[in-house]
Amino acid sequence: MLHAVIQTGGKQYRVAEGDILFIEKLPVEGGETVKFDKVLALVEDEGESKFGTPFVDGASVSAKVVKQGKAKKIRVFKMKPKKNYRRTYGHRQPYTQVQIETITR
């Protein structure tokens, strides 16, 4: 089984073919294919590994965009005691759901 470590949205993800990920929002529509060129490492179960400096040359990961969406709302509450200061607001983080199709060496 081949695994890859990719970088997108300022985060790193360990992926394999068929995995479904929730990543930071990308400017693509559902059903399109997106290609990740920033592959940090390729790891096989047999012990064969390839690490980049910082990226592996020629390696890429292609994924199909399943959908765009927003996460559940979180409530943020700020308060300063004894000063009658209270603020409440919410936030919904946008995401892109992708399914990994192929890992190219």
Sequence and secondary structure as in RCSB ss.txt:
>XXXX:A:sequence
MLHAVIQTGGKQYRVAEGDILFIEKLPVEGGETVKFDKVLALVEDEGESKFGTPFVDGASVSAKVVKQGKAKKIR
VFKMKPKKNYRRTYGHRQPYTQVQIETITR
>XXXX:A:secstr
 EEEEEEETTEEEEEETT EEEEE  S  TT EEEE  EEEEEETTS EEE SSS TT EEEEEEEEEEE   EE
EEEEETTTTEEEEEEE  EEEEEEEEEEE 
